[in-house]
Amino acid sequence: MKVIMAEYADWNSVFRIGSHHICEDFVKRGFKVLWFQSYWNLLTPFVAWRGFKSLFRLWRLSPQPLEGELTGFSPFTFFPYRNFPLAKSMLFGANALRFTLPPLTWWLERNDWRNVDLLWITSADLITLPQMLHYKTLVYRITDNMTGFSHIPAGFRELEKRILTRADVVLATSQEVANRASRFNNNTYYIANAVDLEPYQGAAPSPLLESISRPRIIYIGSLEYWFDYELIHEVAKLRPDYQFVLVGPAPLRSTSGYAKLKLQSNIHLMGGKPPSQVPGLLKNSEVAVIPFRLTELTHDVSPLKLYEYFAAGLPVVSTPLREVKASEAPVIFAGYALEFARGLDEALAKGKDRQESLDFAAENTWEARLRKIEAIMCGVGLPGFSEQARRESMV
């Protein structure tokens, strides 16, 4: 079976997201998969240098072998759909994939990707891809409230409505997003993010943190504008004996809030680390945090880190995000600095490896999520998926 996965994430990203787990499952089934990554343009090297290097490599070596039956590609476009004057018009949104180098339809035909069994779209940049090829089944997977991102134009909602009505299946990682999508597509399913337990079972504490005193309060993930810099800065001042370990790449555009973090002696900016190091870093910490600003974007997110934190047995303190609350996870919620500091005190008093944390992780594994996806795919008649999985999902 041939599958195109239209994705925003780099296959070799320091962040291991749901699409990686789903793609690995497809490859294990023997499917031939193309990781079709978001397009790039003339501005990309100036606004996103880290991402540009990967995109350029996929374009130059296209299709680039990634592993096994998995290859990658990223097109160059002359009409990027972005939240800038002119570029945010629907004209750009509808034609970004029609004016590419090389021409996209020519590339798909030349590399035998014009006809596929499954077209799987996650990237907002690529929701016009169905017009460029022939497919048997279209799946649209929504991982975020996309208009909450600063680079996504408001008109994206109209483009999204078109693909929602066209898709055979819609998957959403948050309940609120699933509810909105279901207004346009009755075949919408809520499937939250999850965790792969195996790397956490028996993981050794990372030596990278040995020079940092305890207790260690850890965050792993993006440090972009949805991260509440002011909150963590204030909490670090309120608890000077606590060490705040922030693991993730610096934001693309540095802000005064991020700059202040560097000045606080008990805040340690570790930079991005490969996914293989995450279990060890968590195992060598006492408490994990999700200090996101409360916005339309963050309220609808299903944080992967939530499940990873619990898989490592850590107590978790988070700002009161709607989707995290809906997960019924054993999280301590705190909305302002003093409350957050007291939440850390409470988490430290509880200690690590509590059964409720480990149980929550065990109930939310990628193995279980993939079984649900298999049942859905089988339900729409795709080959390569087990009928048994569909019957079990109905029990």
C-alpha positions as CSV (number, residue, x, y, z in Angstrom):
1,M,0.0,0.0,0.0
2,K,1.2,3.5,-0.9
3,V,0.8,6.3,1.7
4,I,1.7,10.0,1.5
5,M,1.9,11.7,4.9
6,A,1.8,15.5,4.5
7,E,3.5,16.8,7.6
8,Y,4.8,20.0,9.2
9,A,7.4,18.2,11.4
10,D,11.0,17.3,10.3
11,W,11.4,13.5,10.4
12,N,14.7,14.0,12.3
13,S,13.3,16.7,14.6
14,V,14.4,16.8,18.3
15,F,10.6,16.6,19.0
16,R,9.1,13.1,18.6
17,I,5.4,13.7,17.8
18,G,2.4,11.6,17.1
19,S,3.0,11.6,13.3
20,H,6.4,9.9,13.9
21,H,4.7,7.0,15.8
22,I,1.9,6.7,13.2
23,C,4.4,6.7,10.3
24,E,6.6,4.1,12.0
25,D,3.5,1.8,12.3
26,F,2.8,2.2,8.6
27,V,6.4,1.3,7.7
28,K,6.3,-1.8,10.0
29,R,3.2,-2.9,8.1
30,G,5.2,-2.9,4.9
31,F,3.6,0.2,3.5
32,K,5.6,2.4,1.1
33,V,5.5,5.9,2.7
34,L,6.4,9.4,1.5
35,W,7.0,11.9,4.3
36,F,5.9,15.0,2.4
37,Q,7.1,17.9,4.5
38,S,5.8,21.5,4.4
39,Y,7.0,23.6,1.6
40,W,9.7,26.2,1.9
41,N,10.3,29.6,0.1
42,L,12.8,32.4,-0.4
43,L,12.2,33.8,3.1
44,T,12.7,30.5,4.9
45,P,16.5,30.8,5.3
46,F,16.0,34.1,7.0
47,V,13.1,33.4,9.4
48,A,13.7,29.7,10.2
49,W,17.3,28.7,9.5
50,R,17.2,25.5,11.5
51,G,14.2,24.2,9.6
52,F,15.5,25.4,6.3
53,K,18.5,23.2,6.3
54,S,16.4,20.1,6.6
55,L,13.8,21.3,4.1
56,F,16.5,22.1,1.5
57,R,18.1,18.7,1.9
58,L,14.7,17.0,1.3
59,W,14.2,19.2,-1.8
60,R,17.7,18.8,-3.2
61,L,17.9,15.0,-2.7
62,S,14.3,14.3,-3.4
63,P,13.0,11.8,-2.8
64,Q,15.4,11.4,0.1
65,P,15.7,7.9,1.6
66,L,14.9,8.2,5.4
67,E,14.7,4.6,6.5
68,G,13.3,1.4,5.1
69,E,10.4,2.0,2.7
70,L,10.2,5.6,4.0
71,T,11.3,8.5,1.8
72,G,11.0,12.3,2.2
73,F,10.3,15.4,0.1
74,S,9.7,19.1,0.6
75,P,8.7,21.4,-2.3
76,F,9.8,25.0,-2.9
77,T,6.9,27.4,-3.6
78,F,6.8,30.9,-5.1
79,F,3.5,31.5,-3.3
80,P,3.9,30.8,0.5
81,Y,0.7,31.2,2.5
82,R,1.8,33.2,5.5
83,N,0.4,35.9,7.8
84,F,2.1,38.7,5.9
85,P,0.6,41.4,3.6
86,L,-0.4,39.8,0.3
87,A,0.9,36.4,1.3
88,K,-2.1,35.9,3.6
89,S,-4.6,36.2,0.8
90,M,-6.7,33.2,-0.2
91,L,-5.1,33.4,-3.6
92,F,-1.8,32.3,-2.0
93,G,-3.5,29.8,0.2
94,A,-5.2,28.1,-2.8
95,N,-2.2,28.2,-5.1
96,A,0.9,27.5,-2.9
97,L,1.2,24.0,-4.3
98,R,0.4,25.0,-7.9
99,F,3.5,27.1,-8.3
100,T,6.4,25.0,-7.0
101,L,9.9,24.1,-8.2
102,P,10.0,21.5,-9.5
103,P,6.3,21.6,-10.6
104,L,4.6,19.3,-8.1
105,T,2.4,17.3,-10.4
106,W,5.5,16.6,-12.6
107,W,7.5,15.5,-9.5
108,L,4.7,13.2,-8.2
109,E,4.3,11.6,-11.6
110,R,8.0,11.2,-12.2
111,N,8.5,9.6,-8.8
112,D,5.4,7.4,-9.0
113,W,3.5,9.2,-6.2
114,R,0.6,10.6,-8.3
115,N,-1.7,7.6,-7.3
116,V,-1.8,6.5,-3.7
117,D,-4.0,4.5,-1.5
118,L,-3.9,6.8,1.5
119,L,-3.3,10.5,1.7
120,W,-2.7,11.5,5.3
121,I,-2.6,15.3,5.9
122,T,-1.5,16.9,9.2
123,S,0.3,20.1,7.9
124,A,-1.8,23.2,7.5
125,D,0.5,24.2,4.6
126,L,-0.5,21.2,2.5
127,I,-4.3,21.0,2.8
128,T,-4.7,21.8,-1.0
129,L,-2.6,18.7,-1.8
130,P,-5.7,16.5,-2.6
131,Q,-6.2,18.6,-5.7
132,M,-2.7,17.5,-7.0
133,L,-3.0,13.7,-7.0
134,H,-5.3,10.7,-7.0
135,Y,-6.1,8.9,-3.8
136,K,-8.5,6.3,-2.4
137,T,-8.8,7.5,1.1
138,L,-8.2,11.0,2.6
139,V,-7.4,11.4,6.3
140,Y,-7.1,14.9,7.9
141,R,-5.4,14.8,11.3
142,I,-5.7,18.0,13.3
143,T,-3.1,18.4,16.1
144,D,-3.7,22.1,16.9
145,N,-6.0,25.0,16.6
146,M,-4.0,26.2,13.7
147,T,-5.2,29.8,13.6
148,G,-3.7,30.3,17.1
149,F,-0.2,30.2,15.5
150,S,1.1,33.7,14.6
151,H,2.2,32.6,11.0
152,I,-1.2,31.2,10.0
153,P,-3.6,33.7,8.3
154,A,-7.1,34.0,9.7
155,G,-8.5,32.9,6.3
156,F,-7.0,29.4,6.9
157,R,-10.3,28.4,8.6
158,E,-12.0,28.6,5.2
159,L,-9.4,26.4,3.6
160,E,-9.8,24.0,6.5
161,K,-13.5,23.8,6.0
162,R,-13.0,22.6,2.5
163,I,-10.7,19.7,3.5
164,L,-13.0,18.8,6.4
165,T,-15.9,18.3,4.1
166,R,-13.8,16.4,1.6
167,A,-12.0,14.0,4.0
168,D,-13.1,10.4,4.5
169,V,-11.8,10.5,8.1
170,V,-10.9,13.3,10.5
171,L,-8.8,12.7,13.5
172,A,-8.4,15.3,16.2
173,T,-6.0,15.3,19.2
174,S,-8.2,17.5,21.4
175,Q,-11.8,17.2,22.3
176,E,-12.7,20.8,21.6
177,V,-11.1,20.6,18.1
178,A,-12.9,17.4,17.4
179,N,-16.2,19.0,18.4
180,R,-15.6,21.8,15.9
181,A,-14.5,19.5,13.1
182,S,-17.6,17.3,13.6
183,R,-19.8,20.1,12.4
184,F,-18.4,19.6,9.0
185,N,-17.6,15.9,9.0
186,N,-19.6,13.2,10.8
187,N,-16.7,10.8,10.5
188,T,-14.6,12.7,13.1
189,Y,-12.7,10.9,15.9
190,Y,-11.0,12.2,19.0
191,I,-7.7,10.5,19.5
192,A,-5.4,12.3,21.9
193,N,-1.6,12.0,22.0
194,A,0.1,9.3,24.0
195,V,3.5,7.8,25.0
196,D,5.7,4.9,24.1
197,L,6.5,3.3,27.5
198,E,9.4,1.2,26.4
199,P,12.1,3.9,26.5
200,Y,11.1,4.8,30.0
201,Q,11.2,1.3,31.5
202,G,14.6,0.9,33.1
203,A,15.9,4.2,31.7
204,A,19.1,5.4,33.6
205,P,19.2,8.9,35.0
206,S,21.0,11.3,32.6
207,P,24.5,12.4,33.7
208,L,23.8,15.7,31.9
209,L,22.1,17.1,35.0
210,E,24.7,16.0,37.6
211,S,26.2,19.5,37.8
212,I,22.8,21.0,38.7
213,S,21.7,20.7,42.3
214,R,18.3,19.3,43.5
215,P,15.4,19.7,43.4
216,R,15.2,19.8,39.7
217,I,12.0,21.2,38.0
218,I,12.1,20.1,34.4
219,Y,10.3,21.2,31.2
220,I,10.9,19.5,27.9
221,G,9.5,21.0,24.7
222,S,9.3,24.2,22.6
223,L,10.2,27.5,24.1
224,E,8.3,29.5,21.6
225,Y,5.8,32.3,22.4
226,W,3.2,30.0,24.0
227,F,5.6,29.2,26.8
228,D,5.0,31.6,29.7
229,Y,8.5,33.1,30.3
230,E,7.2,35.6,32.8
231,L,5.6,32.9,34.9
232,I,8.7,30.7,35.1
233,H,10.9,33.8,35.8
234,E,8.7,34.8,38.7
235,V,8.4,31.3,40.1
236,A,12.2,30.9,40.0
237,K,12.5,34.1,42.0
238,L,10.0,32.8,44.5
239,R,11.8,29.5,44.9
240,P,15.5,30.3,44.6
241,D,16.5,26.8,45.9
242,Y,14.7,25.0,43.2
243,Q,16.6,24.5,39.9
244,F,14.5,25.0,36.7
245,V,15.8,22.9,33.8
246,L,14.4,23.9,30.4
247,V,15.1,21.5,27.6
248,G,14.3,22.7,24.1
249,P,15.6,24.9,21.3
250,A,15.7,28.6,21.7
251,P,12.7,30.4,20.1
252,L,13.1,31.4,16.5
253,R,12.7,35.1,17.5
254,S,14.2,36.0,20.9
255,T,12.1,38.1,23.1
256,S,12.7,40.1,26.3
257,G,10.8,37.4,28.2
258,Y,13.1,34.7,27.0
259,A,16.2,36.9,27.6
260,K,15.2,37.3,31.2
261,L,15.4,33.6,31.8
262,K,19.1,33.7,31.0
263,L,19.7,36.2,33.8
264,Q,18.1,34.0,36.5
265,S,20.8,31.9,38.2
266,N,18.5,28.9,39.0
267,I,17.1,28.7,35.4
268,H,19.2,26.4,33.2
269,L,18.6,26.5,29.4
270,M,19.8,23.2,28.1
271,G,18.9,23.6,24.4
272,G,17.3,20.9,22.3
273,K,18.1,17.3,23.0
274,P,17.4,14.2,20.9
275,P,14.4,12.1,21.8
276,S,16.6,9.3,23.0
277,Q,17.9,11.5,25.9
278,V,14.4,12.6,27.1
279,P,13.7,9.6,29.4
280,G,17.0,9.9,31.2
281,L,16.6,13.6,31.7
282,L,13.2,13.1,33.2
283,K,14.4,10.3,35.4
284,N,17.0,12.6,36.9
285,S,14.5,15.3,37.9
286,E,11.9,15.6,40.7
287,V,8.9,17.5,39.1
288,A,7.8,18.3,35.6
289,V,5.9,21.4,34.4
290,I,3.7,22.6,31.6
291,P,3.9,26.4,32.0
292,F,1.9,27.5,28.9
293,R,0.2,30.8,28.5
294,L,-3.6,30.5,28.4
295,T,-4.6,31.2,24.8
296,E,-6.9,29.8,22.1
297,L,-4.0,27.8,20.8
298,T,-2.8,26.3,24.1
299,H,-6.3,25.5,25.4
300,D,-6.8,23.2,22.5
301,V,-3.4,21.4,22.6
302,S,-2.9,17.8,23.7
303,P,0.7,18.1,25.1
304,L,2.8,15.0,24.3
305,K,5.0,15.9,27.3
306,L,2.1,15.3,29.7
307,Y,2.2,11.6,28.9
308,E,6.0,11.5,28.8
309,Y,6.2,13.1,32.2
310,F,4.0,10.5,33.8
311,A,5.7,7.6,32.0
312,A,8.9,8.8,33.9
313,G,6.9,8.7,37.1
314,L,7.1,12.5,37.8
315,P,4.5,14.6,39.4
316,V,3.2,17.4,37.1
317,V,2.3,21.0,37.7
318,S,0.6,22.8,34.8
319,T,-1.3,26.0,34.1
320,P,-5.0,25.3,33.8
321,L,-5.2,24.2,30.2
322,R,-8.6,23.1,29.1
323,E,-7.5,19.9,27.3
324,V,-5.2,18.9,30.1
325,K,-8.0,19.2,32.6
326,A,-10.3,17.2,30.3
327,S,-7.7,14.4,30.3
328,E,-8.4,13.8,34.0
329,A,-4.7,13.3,34.5
330,P,-3.4,13.6,38.1
331,V,-2.0,17.1,37.5
332,I,-1.6,20.0,40.0
333,F,-3.0,23.1,38.3
334,A,-1.8,26.6,39.0
335,G,-2.6,29.8,37.2
336,Y,-0.3,32.5,38.7
337,A,3.3,32.6,40.1
338,L,2.7,32.1,43.8
339,E,0.1,29.4,43.2
340,F,2.5,27.7,40.8
341,A,5.3,27.8,43.4
342,R,3.0,26.3,46.0
343,G,2.1,23.6,43.4
344,L,5.8,22.7,43.1
345,D,6.0,22.4,46.9
346,E,3.0,20.1,46.8
347,A,4.5,18.0,44.0
348,L,7.8,17.6,45.8
349,A,6.0,16.5,48.9
350,K,4.2,13.9,46.9
351,G,7.4,12.5,45.5
352,K,8.2,10.5,42.4
353,D,7.0,7.2,41.0
354,R,3.5,7.4,42.4
355,Q,1.2,4.7,41.1
356,E,-1.4,7.2,39.9
357,S,1.2,8.7,37.5
358,L,2.4,5.4,36.2
359,D,-1.2,4.1,35.8
360,F,-2.2,7.2,33.7
361,A,0.8,6.6,31.4
362,A,-0.1,2.9,31.0
363,E,-3.6,3.8,30.0
364,N,-2.4,6.3,27.3
365,T,0.1,4.4,25.1
366,W,0.7,4.8,21.4
367,E,0.1,1.0,21.1
368,A,-3.5,1.6,22.2
369,R,-4.0,4.7,20.1
370,L,-2.6,2.9,17.0
371,R,-5.2,0.1,17.5
372,K,-7.9,2.7,17.4
373,I,-6.5,4.2,14.2
374,E,-6.3,0.7,12.7
375,A,-9.9,0.0,13.5
376,I,-10.9,3.3,11.8
377,M,-8.8,2.6,8.7
378,C,-10.3,-0.8,8.5
379,G,-13.8,0.7,8.8
380,V,-13.3,2.7,5.6
381,G,-12.0,-0.3,3.7
382,L,-8.3,0.4,3.5
383,P,-6.2,-2.8,2.8
384,G,-3.3,-3.6,5.2
385,F,-5.4,-3.1,8.4
386,S,-6.8,-5.9,10.5
387,E,-10.6,-6.6,10.6
388,Q,-10.0,-8.0,14.1
389,A,-8.9,-4.5,15.3
390,R,-12.2,-3.1,14.1
391,R,-14.3,-5.8,15.8
392,E,-12.3,-5.3,19.1
393,S,-13.0,-1.5,19.0
394,M,-16.7,-2.2,18.9
395,V,-16.7,-4.3,22.0
